[in-house]
Amino acid sequence: MHENIINKFIDANILLNDTAYQKIKTYENSFKLSESLIEDLAPSKEDLLILTGEIIDQYIKDSEDDLYNIENNVQKNKSIPQSKLVSSLPFDFQILRDSSRKSYTNGEIKDFSAYFGSRYHKLKEILQRKKELKTTQTMREAGNMQDLVKVIGMVNDVRTTKNNHKLFELEDETGLANVLVHNENESLFEKAEMVVKDEVLGVVGSRKGSLLIASQLINPGIPRIDEKPMDFSTVFLSDTHIGSSTFLEDAFLNFIKWINGESGDKKQEKIAENVRYLIVAGDIVDGIGVYPNQDKELIIKDIYEQYDEAARLFGEIDGIQIIIAPGNHDACRLAEPQPSIPEEYAKELYKLKNVAFVSNPAVISLEGINVLIYHGRSFDDFAMTVKGMSHQESDIIMEELLEKRHLAPIYGERTPLASEVEDHLVIEDIPDVFHTGHVHINAYKKYKGIHLINSGTFQSQTEFQKIYNIIPTCAQVPVLNHGSMKLLKFT
């Protein structure tokens, strides 16, 4: 009988995951429940529906009140519209990369070795696609050569000599090399000033005693990509910090009215009509105990209630697929990659039919447009370490991350990194959109065909920001409208 039930769902273009199948199979009247589900939820012939355990639970709960009592087989006239149970089917949204259930580290020495080995080999493979590095030597082989040397290694240390040259130590699995960049070579020296610890780099040069004198420094880099057509719009948010006394609730309510088509001029209304997706790149709530004396700046001092309030606000948004990634203020581990926000803290958010949760970082596809989502904690390390970089111009940092093909290469500084078996922060695929937050300052640039977007904040200037004279750009929402960037202000 259970095989017949599965076939009925297949015929109706409905797929069951394991949890949904088990719930139906063990239900008292599984056949009647199946018929009812197919009748009420069956998509069109062109579409496909994946039925989950959560949808089954919600259907049964609502059915007891609104549809019929299966146990008593009493049919009522009222029916539940499909939109109350599952997301709108026309959305073409896929999660391409998510590390939420891929954490295998125990914090042992072998995990550190596996983590850096994973990073090295992933980036080495990218580097070896470059014509300059098609043939390379190991560090051990390079130590015995006097002519042209080509090596790929991980940067152990970076320092400036007393004569103001750049010297860094490069390592592979066979040994070490000390690489010198002369300050007389201005263009190369400028590039050397961007080198950071733990990145993977290609070097072309020649031996001089114990030194490798560099003539080229080669990042994994990214090619220029062709822009894909977009016949829809996507809204980008981050750092709403709901629960903080500095959360700009009135501005956020104005934003909700706009996205629901209830406010704005004709141009703004037209943009709102085209919005199909909303991405939140972390720090949806302000969290608890993130920094000393934070409780003095909170109006909601319970983490569960903060997420309940977030659910209340985001629950007002209709007909749009919402994707939420965590940040360093959210209720999940601080070490990156961060798994998605746990359901135990955000139960009301998880009940919203149009909300999906992903890890930090994550890669998603919106109708063929690939979006790399990263909260941006590593911006702190780059702003403090690399000459010419600052929180105020996060787009410059984003460019460098793309060129290094890693979201947080510097290990052991302000950005906590988990020593996973695999390094999930390597940028393996080139995105169409790179979306970040964290610094509370909007930024946008088109770089080699990629949209670089930092989505600012809905939190006014904090006491911490006042100390460092950081001026946030508040309630300024970037919208990628048919491939063109628009910035809408809601203050």
Secondary structure in CASP SS format (residue, H / E / C, confidence):
PFRMAT SS
TARGET T0000
AUTHOR 0000-0000-0000
METHOD secondary structure of the structure
MODEL  1
M C 1.00
H H 1.00
E H 1.00
N H 1.00
I H 1.00
I H 1.00
N H 1.00
K H 1.00
F H 1.00
I H 1.00
D H 1.00
A C 1.00
N C 1.00
I E 1.00
L E 1.00
L E 1.00
N C 1.00
D H 1.00
T H 1.00
A H 1.00
Y H 1.00
Q H 1.00
K H 1.00
I H 1.00
K H 1.00
T C 1.00
Y C 1.00
E C 1.00
N C 1.00
S H 1.00
F H 1.00
K H 1.00
L H 1.00
S H 1.00
E H 1.00
S H 1.00
L H 1.00
I H 1.00
E H 1.00
D H 1.00
L H 1.00
A C 1.00
P C 1.00
S C 1.00
K C 1.00
E C 1.00
D C 1.00
L C 1.00
L E 1.00
I E 1.00
L E 1.00
T C 1.00
G H 1.00
E H 1.00
I H 1.00
I H 1.00
D H 1.00
Q H 1.00
Y H 1.00
I H 1.00
K H 1.00
D H 1.00
S H 1.00
E H 1.00
D H 1.00
D H 1.00
L H 1.00
Y E 1.00
N E 1.00
I C 1.00
E C 1.00
N C 1.00
N C 1.00
V E 1.00
Q E 1.00
K C 1.00
N C 1.00
K C 1.00
S C 1.00
I C 1.00
P C 1.00
Q H 1.00
S H 1.00
K H 1.00
L C 1.00
V C 1.00
S C 1.00
S C 1.00
L C 1.00
P C 1.00
F C 1.00
D C 1.00
F E 1.00
Q E 1.00
I E 1.00
L E 1.00
R E 1.00
D E 1.00
S C 1.00
S C 1.00
R C 1.00
K C 1.00
S C 1.00
Y C 1.00
T C 1.00
N C 1.00
G C 1.00
E C 1.00
I H 1.00
K H 1.00
D H 1.00
F H 1.00
S H 1.00
A H 1.00
Y H 1.00
F H 1.00
G H 1.00
S H 1.00
R H 1.00
Y H 1.00
H H 1.00
K H 1.00
L H 1.00
K H 1.00
E H 1.00
I H 1.00
L H 1.00
Q C 1.00
R C 1.00
K C 1.00
K H 1.00
E H 1.00
L H 1.00
K C 1.00
T C 1.00
T C 1.00
Q C 1.00
T C 1.00
M H 1.00
R H 1.00
E H 1.00
A H 1.00
G C 1.00
N C 1.00
M C 1.00
Q C 1.00
D C 1.00
L E 1.00
V E 1.00
K E 1.00
V E 1.00
I E 1.00
G E 1.00
M E 1.00
V E 1.00
N E 1.00
D E 1.00
V E 1.00
R E 1.00
T E 1.00
T C 1.00
K C 1.00
N C 1.00
N C 1.00
H C 1.00
K E 1.00
L E 1.00
F E 1.00
E E 1.00
L E 1.00
E E 1.00
D E 1.00
E C 1.00
T C 1.00
G E 1.00
L E 1.00
A E 1.00
N E 1.00
V E 1.00
L E 1.00
V E 1.00
H C 1.00
N C 1.00
E C 1.00
N C 1.00
E H 1.00
S H 1.00
L H 1.00
F H 1.00
E H 1.00
K H 1.00
A H 1.00
E C 1.00
M C 1.00
V C 1.00
V C 1.00
K C 1.00
D C 1.00
E C 1.00
V E 1.00
L E 1.00
G E 1.00
V E 1.00
V E 1.00
G E 1.00
S E 1.00
R E 1.00
K E 1.00
G C 1.00
S C 1.00
L E 1.00
L E 1.00
I E 1.00
A E 1.00
S E 1.00
Q E 1.00
L E 1.00
I E 1.00
N C 1.00
P C 1.00
G C 1.00
I C 1.00
P C 1.00
R C 1.00
I C 1.00
D C 1.00
E C 1.00
K C 1.00
P C 1.00
M C 1.00
D C 1.00
F C 1.00
S E 1.00
T E 1.00
V E 1.00
F E 1.00
L E 1.00
S C 1.00
D C 1.00
T C 1.00
H C 1.00
I E 1.00
G C 1.00
S E 1.00
S C 1.00
T C 1.00
F E 1.00
L C 1.00
E H 1.00
D H 1.00
A H 1.00
F H 1.00
L H 1.00
N H 1.00
F H 1.00
I H 1.00
K H 1.00
W H 1.00
I H 1.00
N C 1.00
G C 1.00
E C 1.00
S C 1.00
G C 1.00
D C 1.00
K H 1.00
K H 1.00
Q H 1.00
E H 1.00
K H 1.00
I H 1.00
A H 1.00
E H 1.00
N H 1.00
V E 1.00
R E 1.00
Y E 1.00
L E 1.00
I E 1.00
V E 1.00
A E 1.00
G C 1.00
D C 1.00
I C 1.00
V E 1.00
D C 1.00
G C 1.00
I C 1.00
G C 1.00
V C 1.00
Y C 1.00
P C 1.00
N C 1.00
Q H 1.00
D H 1.00
K H 1.00
E H 1.00
L E 1.00
I C 1.00
I C 1.00
K C 1.00
D C 1.00
I H 1.00
Y H 1.00
E H 1.00
Q H 1.00
Y H 1.00
D H 1.00
E H 1.00
A H 1.00
A H 1.00
R H 1.00
L H 1.00
F H 1.00
G C 1.00
E C 1.00
I C 1.00
D C 1.00
G C 1.00
I C 1.00
Q E 1.00
I E 1.00
I E 1.00
I E 1.00
A E 1.00
P C 1.00
G C 1.00
N C 1.00
H C 1.00
D C 1.00
A C 1.00
C C 1.00
R C 1.00
L C 1.00
A C 1.00
E E 1.00
P C 1.00
Q E 1.00
P C 1.00
S C 1.00
I C 1.00
P C 1.00
E C 1.00
E C 1.00
Y C 1.00
A C 1.00
K H 1.00
E H 1.00
L H 1.00
Y H 1.00
K C 1.00
L C 1.00
K C 1.00
N C 1.00
V E 1.00
A E 1.00
F E 1.00
V C 1.00
S C 1.00
N E 1.00
P C 1.00
A E 1.00
V E 1.00
I E 1.00
S E 1.00
L E 1.00
E C 1.00
G C 1.00
I E 1.00
N E 1.00
V E 1.00
L E 1.00
I E 1.00
Y C 1.00
H C 1.00
G C 1.00
R C 1.00
S C 1.00
F H 1.00
D H 1.00
D H 1.00
F H 1.00
A H 1.00
M H 1.00
T H 1.00
V C 1.00
K C 1.00
G C 1.00
M C 1.00
S C 1.00
H H 1.00
Q H 1.00
E H 1.00
S H 1.00
D H 1.00
I H 1.00
I H 1.00
M H 1.00
E H 1.00
E H 1.00
L H 1.00
L H 1.00
E H 1.00
K H 1.00
R C 1.00
H E 1.00
L C 1.00
A C 1.00
P C 1.00
I C 1.00
Y C 1.00
G C 1.00
E C 1.00
R C 1.00
T C 1.00
P C 1.00
L E 1.00
A C 1.00
S C 1.00
E C 1.00
V C 1.00
E C 1.00
D C 1.00
H C 1.00
L C 1.00
V E 1.00
I C 1.00
E C 1.00
D C 1.00
I C 1.00
P C 1.00
D C 1.00
V E 1.00
F E 1.00
H E 1.00
T E 1.00
G C 1.00
H C 1.00
V C 1.00
H C 1.00
I C 1.00
N C 1.00
A E 1.00
Y E 1.00
K E 1.00
K E 1.00
Y E 1.00
K C 1.00
G C 1.00
I E 1.00
H E 1.00
L E 1.00
I E 1.00
N E 1.00
S C 1.00
G C 1.00
T E 1.00
F C 1.00
Q E 1.00
S C 1.00
Q C 1.00
T C 1.00
E H 1.00
F H 1.00
Q H 1.00
K H 1.00
I H 1.00
Y C 1.00
N C 1.00
I C 1.00
I C 1.00
P C 1.00
T C 1.00
C E 1.00
A C 1.00
Q E 1.00
V E 1.00
P E 1.00
V E 1.00
L E 1.00
N E 1.00
H C 1.00
G C 1.00
S E 1.00
M E 1.00
K E 1.00
L E 1.00
L E 1.00
K E 1.00
F C 1.00
T C 1.00
END
